Amino acid sequence: MARAINLEELPKEHGRIWQAEELLKKTEATEVTKIKGIQVRFEDESPIDFSDAFTNMRDLRFLDISISQMSKDRADDKEPKVLPDNLRWLSWSNYPGKHLPRDFQTKELVVLCMTCSKIVRLCKEDKPFGVIPTLKMLDLSGSKDLISIPSFAAFPNLERLILQNCHNLKLIDPSIGNLERLVSLDMSCCSELQAFPPIIRMTSLKFLIFSGCTKLRTFPEIQGNMDRLEHLSLQNSGIQNLPNPTGRISSVVSIDLRDCKSLTSISLEFHELSSLRSLKVSGCSRLEELPESLSVLQFLEELLIDDTGIRELPAFILNMRSLKTLSFRHIDKVGTSKMTKTNGKKLLLAYYQHLINGGCYDSFHEG
């Protein structure tokens, strides 16, 4: 991402603004058309008027503004009336407007980062974005008033989407399921999110994160193959079951389901997940058993099942030859089955040590 904008290529004379005071003064200058890069931080809590700050800055390519929120909500800051259409990098923390300027129709934007903004909708409902083929990163994290995003069809080459801590975001446009270039999707702590559209063509996705989505009861339907998905995080979400997807997710390396208090079952066919190395279900207090198909995972290295509804250590765990970390606090029984000399004895000794220590020994590390 850093290569998308090369600041060294911007002219040094009249080409950049680094001081907040200089930015506000430049709005009254005659040579603002020469400005190509702005990076400023506002520390003062006084209201800031951006209304005409970027008028006539037609050649502006790089805009990075950081506004310190401190103890105030900055309700008196005024949003810009215009933003240059030639921008390639737009990063603005605590952006004061409810949406981007009405006439902002960029075609070259690569990064759009509006963290902790007051944005409700990314653009006016009656003036949607045109297609932005260059956009690679969209970060609206911490925008607590955000309720919707226009069709993701406007961002066909998006690679990274960060919507964490967007507490009022309840629904996502179905077009998100067709983002073929998306590599990372972070929806963590979207506490009002109730549903997520079917995933149809996210063929490049590696990281899928729904941690802290406490009202998300149903895991998204995966209809297309996701052969590059490696990390699935649902920690502290509201899902009740982890279903077996229609599409392939055979390259998944880690699944994190810790503290999913509503989780009662896992329907995944683990024999299709030959790459899985880590499974965490600690704190899933309503989960009473693990699927038998878990027994085929000969390359699983980490299994955390403590503080669940499981009361008996499944016998097949004793035959998992690659297991290096096993955590099983509050499990009172261990099943009996044939075990290998190299691994089975160690796991049993770890379990007996757990009993001797009054339940304090909760993990086994191969060493």
N, C-alpha and C positions, 0 to 999 in steps of 0.2 A: 504494500500500500504506500509506503514512503516514497517509492520511485515515481508515483503518479504525479507529484508536484516537486520540482527541483527548485528550491528557493535561490540557489546560486545563479540560476539563469535570469532572475529578476534584476533589473537595473538598480544599482545602489543609490543613484541620485533621484530623488522624488519617487522612487519605485516602491519603497516599503514604509510602513508606519509601525513603530514598536511601542509608543507611549500613548496612554489613553487621552491625555490632554491634547496631544498632537492630532489625534483622530478628530476630536470635536472642533479643533481650530481649522482643520483642513476642509471641513464642510463649507467654510466661507471663502476658501481660496479659489484662485482661478485655474490652477493646474492640476485639479483632482483627476483629470482624465489620464494622467501619467502613472497613477498609483496602480500597482499590480499585486501587492501583498500587504496584508494587515494582520498583525498579531498583537493583541493588547489584553491587559488584565485590569479590570476596574475593582479597586479595593474599597473605595469610598461608598458609604451607604446612601449618599444623596441620590435623588431621582436622576435618571439619565434619559435624555431625549434623543432617540435615534431616528426620528421622523425623516429628516433629510440628509442623514449622515452619508448615504451612498449614492445620492443623486449625481448623475453625470460620471460616475466611476465606471465607465463602460469597459475598461480593460482590466478590471479587478479579477484576479484568478484565484487568490488564496485569501480566505477570511477566517481568522481564528480569534474569537472573543470569549473571554472568561470573566464572568461577573460574580463577585463574591456575594453570597446571599446573607451571610452573617446571621443576625437575629431577626431581620426584617423579611417580609415576603415580597418586597420590591414591587408592590402593586402600582406604584406611580411611574415606573419606567415606561417609556413610550416606544412602541415597536417601529421598525423602519417601514416607510411607505413603499420603497422599492429595494430590490436586490439585483445586482448585475447578472444578466443571463449567461455571461461568459465564465462564471465561477466554476472552478474545478474542485475546490476544497472548501466546504462550509462547515465550520465547527463553532457552536455558540452555546455555552452552558448558561442556563437560566434565561433563555430567550423569552422576551416579555409578551409576545403575541400569541393569540389563540390559533393562528395558522400562519403559514408563510404568506408573503405579499401576493395579492390577487394576480398580478401580472408577471409573476416570476415563472418563466418558462425556459428552464435551462436544458441544454442538450449535451453539455460537456461535464457535468458534475460526476466526480468519482467517489467522494466521501461526503456524506451528510450526517453530521453528528450534532444532535440537539438534546444533550442530557439535561435532566432536571428543568425542562422547559415548562411553559404554561400552555403549550400546544394542546388543543382539544381535537382538532382535525388537522392533518398535515397540509391540506389545501382547502379552499372554499368548495362547498358541494357543487356549486354551479360553474366552477372553473377548475376541473381536474387537470392533473399533470398530463402532458404529452409523454410519449415514450422517452425514457432517459437511458439509452443503451450503454452508457459509460459507467453508471452507478454500480459500485462494488460493495460499499458498506453503508448501512443505515442503522444508526444508533439513536434511539429515543428513550434510553433507560432513565428511570427516575421521573418521567413526565407523568405525574400523578393524575392529571386532568385528561389525558388522552383517552378518547373513546372509540376512535376508528382510524383506519388508514385506507386510502383509496386502493383501487385494484392494483395488485402486485404485478399485473401485466405491464405496468409502466416501467418496471425494473427487471427486465428479462435476464440480465447478467449479474444480478445481485449475488454476492458470495457470503456476506456476513450480515445477519439481522439480529440486533440486540434490542429487546423490548422488556428487559427485566425491571421490576418495580414500577410497572405501569398499572397502578392499582385499580383504575376504573375501566380498564380494557376488558370488555366482556366477550366480544365476538371478533373473529378474524375473517376477512374476506376469503372465500373459497379459492381464489386464484393463487393463494400462497402455496397450495399443494403442487403447483406446476413449475416451481422455481428450480429448473434443472441445474443451475450453476451454484446453488446455495451450498456452502460447506458447513456453516455453523449457524444454528438457530437457538437463541437463548430467550426463553419466555419465563425465566425464574421469577417467583414472587409476584406474578400477575394474579393477585389474590381474588379478583372477581371473574377471572376467566372460567367459563362454564363448559365450553366445548371448543374443539379444534377441528378444522375441516379435514377430509380425507387427504392422505399423502399419496399423490398419484405419480409424479415424475421428479421427485427429489433425488435424482440418481447420484449426485455428487456429495450429499450430506454426510458429514463425519461426526458432528456433535449435535445431539438433540436433547435440550434441557427444559424440563417442566418443573424443576424443584420449587417447592413453596406455592404451587398452584393448588390451593386447598379446596377450591370449589370445582376443580376438574375431576369429574367422577369416572369418565370413560376415556380410555386411552385412544388416541387417534387411529383411525383405520388406515393401515398401510396397504394400499392396493397395488402399487408398483414395486419392482425390485429396488432395494437400497443396498447394493453390494459394497458400498464404501462406508456405511455407518459403523462407527467404532465405539462410541460412548453414548449410552442412554441413561439420563439422570432424571429420576422421578421422586427424589427425596422429599419427604414431607408434603406430598401431593395428596389429593383426595380420591385417587383412582381405587376402584374396588376389585378389579381383576386385570391382570396383564395377559391379554389374549394372544393367540397364535396368529401372526399376520398372514394375509393372503400373499403378499410379496415376500421376497427373500431378504433376510437381514443376517446372512451367514457370517459376515465379517465382524460382528459385534464383539468387542473385547471386554467391555465392562457394563454391568447393569446395576444401578444404584436405586434401591427401593426403600432405603432406611426411613423409619418413622412415618410410613404410610399407614395411618391408624385405621383406615377404612378397607385396606386390602385384605381380602379373605381367600383369594385363590390366585394361582399362577398357571395359566393354560398354555404357556409356551412349550413347543416341542423342542427340548434341548438337544436332541440328536441332530438338529439342523443348525446348531450354533457351535460348530467345531472350533471356532476361534476364541470362545469365551474364556477369559482368565479370571474374572472377578465377579462375584454375585453377592450383593449386600442387601439383606432383608432385616437387619437388626431394628428393633423397635416397632415392628409390624405386629402389634399385640393381638390382632384378630386372625392372623395367619397361623393355622394349626398343623399344616403339613406341607412338605415339599413334593413336587411331582417326581414320580419314579424315573421319568426320562432324564433327570439330572444325573443319574448313575452312569450314563454313557460318556460323561465329560472327563476324559482321561487327562486333559491338559488344564483343568481348572486349578488355579493356584491360591485363590482366596475365597473363603466362604464365611460370611458373618450372619449368624442366625440367633444371636442372643436377644433376650427380652422380646421374644415372639410368643405366639400361642403354642408353639411346638414344645412338647414335653418329653419327647424321646428322640435321641440322636439317631437318625436313619442309619440302618446297618450298612447301606451301600457306600456311605461316606468313608468307611474304613478301607475301602478298596480303591480310593482315588489316589493314584500313584504320584501325581504332580502337586497335590495339595501342600501348600507351605504355611498358610495361615487359616486356622479354624477358631472361630469365636462362638461360644455356645452357653453363655451365662443363663441360669435359670432353667436349664434342661436337666431333668432328674434321672433319666434312664438312658442306657445305651443299648442299641440292638445287638444281636449276635449274628455273625456271619463269618464266612471264611475270609481271612485277611492275609496280606503279604507280610513276610517277615520284616521287610525293610520299612514299611509304612504303617502297617496295622498296629504293631507293638507301640510305636511312638505315639500314635493317636490315643491308644488305650491308656498308656502311661500318663499322657497329658490329662485325660479325662479323670483318672484316679487321683491325680494330683489336685485336680479341680475339686473333687469331693473332700480330700484330706484338708484342703485349705478353706473348707466351709463355703465353697462356691465362689471364692475370690479369684481363682485361677480361671480366666475366661478366654484364653487364647493359646494356640499352639504355633510356635514358629520353628520351622525346620532348621536345624543348625548343625 
